[in-house]
Amino acid sequence: MENQLNWTLKTFEELSNEELYQLLRLRSEVFVVEQNCNFLDMDNKDQQCHHLLGWDCGELMAVARIVPPGISYEFPSIGRIVVSPRGRGRKYGVELVHKAIQCVDNFYGKGNIRIGAQLYLKKFYETFHFRQSGSIYLEDNIEHIEMTRVFNE
């Protein structure tokens, strides 16, 4: 893939001050400013998660956090999935979700993965075999659904 990002995966403690700043800045840029949503992004889960960071020439383009089972859901989860507006249209979101699923599988074995997805991204997540597993709910005035990727083998 021509536009492949350089990936790092770190625990909260392993993040440098600069990496943490860039991660929180990107999440704020998209979730708070772009989506015009006042919410507390820092929810005390980051400290218990691994953070997947995708870089392009030193600029953070994509982020996701790998959430252990029992923190957000009974299953492992992928959360705070975000691509920089400057990186859109380059398939970074596809690359990010693929990498995040691989991370979950590596940490917890191949099994079910649950996410809380913004409703408008339902079809996108379905391409990764996530299926709606809950009713539509409002979170920070944005429609969301729980989706689960059930592992069958």
C-alpha positions in Angstrom: 0.0 0.0 0.0 1.5 3.3 -1.2 0.2 5.4 1.7 1.2 3.1 4.5 1.7 4.8 7.9 4.5 4.1 10.3 2.9 2.5 13.4 3.8 2.5 17.0 2.0 0.7 19.8 2.6 1.8 23.4 1.1 1.6 26.8 0.1 4.8 28.5 3.3 4.8 30.5 5.5 4.3 27.4 4.0 7.3 25.6 6.4 10.3 25.5 5.0 13.7 26.6 5.0 14.7 22.9 3.2 11.5 21.7 0.5 12.0 24.5 0.1 15.6 23.5 -0.3 14.8 19.8 -2.7 11.9 20.6 -5.0 14.1 22.8 -4.7 17.0 20.3 -5.9 14.9 17.4 -8.8 13.4 19.4 -9.8 16.9 20.5 -9.5 18.3 17.0 -11.9 15.7 15.6 -14.2 14.7 18.4 -14.6 18.1 20.1 -13.9 20.8 17.5 -14.8 19.2 14.1 -17.9 17.3 15.5 -18.8 20.3 17.6 -19.2 18.1 20.7 -18.4 19.3 24.2 -17.4 16.1 26.1 -14.6 15.0 28.4 -12.4 12.9 26.2 -10.0 12.0 29.0 -12.2 9.4 30.8 -9.5 7.6 32.9 -9.4 4.6 30.6 -6.3 5.7 28.6 -4.0 4.7 31.5 -5.2 1.0 31.2 -5.0 0.8 27.4 -2.5 0.4 24.6 -2.4 3.2 22.1 -1.9 2.6 18.4 -0.4 5.6 16.6 0.0 6.0 12.8 2.6 8.5 11.7 3.3 10.1 8.3 6.5 12.1 8.1 6.4 12.9 11.9 2.7 13.9 11.8 0.2 11.9 13.7 -2.5 10.8 11.3 -4.4 8.0 13.0 -5.1 6.8 16.6 -7.0 4.1 18.3 -6.9 2.7 21.8 -6.9 -1.0 22.6 -9.1 -1.5 25.6 -8.8 -4.6 27.7 -11.9 -6.7 28.5 -13.9 -5.5 31.5 -13.0 -1.8 31.0 -15.7 -0.6 28.5 -17.3 -4.0 27.7 -17.0 -7.6 28.7 -15.0 -8.1 25.5 -11.8 -6.4 24.4 -12.6 -3.2 22.6 -11.2 -0.7 20.2 -12.0 2.9 21.0 -11.2 6.5 20.2 -10.7 5.5 16.5 -9.8 8.7 14.7 -8.0 9.8 11.5 -6.7 13.3 11.1 -8.6 15.5 8.6 -5.3 15.9 6.8 -5.1 12.2 6.3 -8.6 11.5 5.0 -9.2 9.9 1.6 -5.9 7.9 1.9 -7.4 4.7 3.4 -5.8 5.5 6.8 -9.0 4.5 8.5 -9.0 1.1 6.9 -5.4 0.6 7.8 -6.0 1.8 11.4 -8.9 -0.6 12.0 -7.1 -3.6 10.5 -4.0 -2.9 12.7 -6.2 -2.4 15.8 -8.0 -5.7 15.2 -4.5 -7.4 14.9 -3.5 -5.8 18.2 -6.6 -7.1 20.0 -6.0 -10.6 18.5 -2.3 -10.5 19.6 -3.1 -9.4 23.1 -6.3 -11.3 23.9 -6.4 -14.1 21.3 -8.9 -14.2 18.5 -12.3 -13.6 20.0 -15.1 -11.2 20.1 -14.4 -7.5 19.9 -17.0 -4.8 20.8 -17.0 -1.1 19.8 -19.2 1.8 20.4 -19.5 3.3 16.9 -21.0 6.5 15.6 -24.1 5.4 13.6 -23.0 7.0 10.4 -19.9 4.7 10.3 -22.0 1.5 10.6 -21.3 0.4 7.0 -17.6 1.1 7.4 -17.3 -1.1 10.4 -19.4 -3.8 8.8 -16.6 -4.2 6.2 -14.5 -5.5 9.1 -17.3 -8.0 10.1 -18.6 -5.9 13.0 -22.4 -6.3 13.4 -24.9 -4.1 15.3 -25.4 -5.6 18.7 -27.4 -2.9 20.5 -30.0 -0.2 20.0 -29.2 3.3 18.8 -28.3 5.5 21.7 -27.2 9.1 22.0 -23.8 9.8 23.3 -22.8 13.5 23.5 -25.7 14.2 21.2 -24.4 11.9 18.4 -26.2 8.7 17.5 -24.1 5.6 18.3 -24.6 1.8 18.2 -22.7 -1.0 19.9 -21.2 -3.3 17.3 -19.6 -6.7 17.9 -17.1 -8.6 15.8 -17.9 -12.2 16.6 -15.0 -14.6 16.1 -16.2 -17.9 14.5 -13.8 -20.7 13.7 
